[in-house]
Amino acid sequence: MPEQRQEQYFNLIDQLLKCPSGQEPEVLDSQPELLDAGLIKTLMQVATMMAHQDNQDSAKFLIHVARQLSKELGLYPQVSPEQ
């Protein structure tokens, strides 16, 4: 992944962490070109790092954002209930 793209992901994640609760969709919608599998991977990497630094709330928040975004992008595996 190009370094510039990675930096853009980090900046977007920083904006998500700093924005008021409920404003996350607007932050994401402001940069649609960054909403891809690379962002989801970066969200998970940052969440893992935060969890290791005892910042559980931020880690859970980023994991939630990654999960929601992956569902919207069709990247989240859909498990159907067994019949």
DARAGI-V85137 format. One record per run of one state. SS is the DSSP state (~ for helix, > for strand, _ for the rest). FROM is the first residue (numbers start at 0). TO is the last residue. If there is no record, write none. Layout:
ss=SS from=FROM to=TO
ss=SS from=FROM to=TO
This chain:
ss=_ from=0 to=1
ss=~ from=2 to=17
ss=_ from=18 to=22
ss=~ from=23 to=28
ss=_ from=29 to=30
ss=~ from=31 to=33
ss=_ from=34 to=35
ss=~ from=36 to=51
ss=_ from=52 to=54
ss=~ from=55 to=71
ss=_ from=72 to=82
